């Protein structure tokens, strides 16, 4: 799931080299922390949050098929 999320996000941003996806395990839940360049955060969020919601839905659907739980968090530095 981490590689899939990284692949999709790199296709959306202007600076794909700045994309970092870190998986953090929290009591039966995997949290994918997503970091992008400051100028690319808006592209990941999208209008009214539609892009980030779509990413979260895709990742959750893939994780559900594998029998795991996960969330996607956009980390703002």
N, C-alpha and C positions, 0 to 999 in steps of 0.2 A: 504494500500500500504506500509505503514511503517513496519508493521509486516512481510509482504512478503519479503521486501528488507533485513530486519534484518536476517530472516531465511536463505535466500540464501547466504548472505555474511558470516554468521557464518559457513556455510558448506564449504566455500572456504579457510578460513584462519587457521593458526596454533594456534592462541590464540583467540578463540571465545568469551572469557569473556571480552576482550578489545574492542569489537565492540560496537559502539554507533551510533544510527541513530536518528537524530533530525529533526523534521519537522518545517520549518519556512515559514509562509505565507507572500507573497509579492505581493500585488496588483493583486489578481486573479490567482496567481501562487504559487504552493507549492514547496519549495525547500527542498529536503531531503539532509541534511548534514551528510556525512558518515565519521566516524573516526574509524581507526583501529590502531593496534600496528605498530610501525615504520617498523618492518621487514615484515609485511604482506601487505604493500601498493603495492609492486610489484605484488603480487598475484592477487590483485583486479584490477590493471591496465592491466596486461597480456601483451603478446607480441604485440607490436604496438598498444596497447590500445584496443584490441579486447574484453577482458573480461568486462571492464567498459562500453564499447559501448553496449555490449549485455545486461548488467544490465539496462542501461538507456533505451534501446529499450523495454525491458519487462515491466519496470515500466511505461513508457509512454503509451504503449499499454493498460495496465490495467487501467490507469487513463483515457484514452480516452473513454474506454467503460463506465466509470462512469461519463463522462462529465466534467472532471476537467483537468487542465494543471499542469504538474509537471516536475521538473528536479532533477537530482542526481549529487551532488557535492562531490568529495573526498577531505576532509579537511586534509591538511598536517601540523602537529604541529611540 
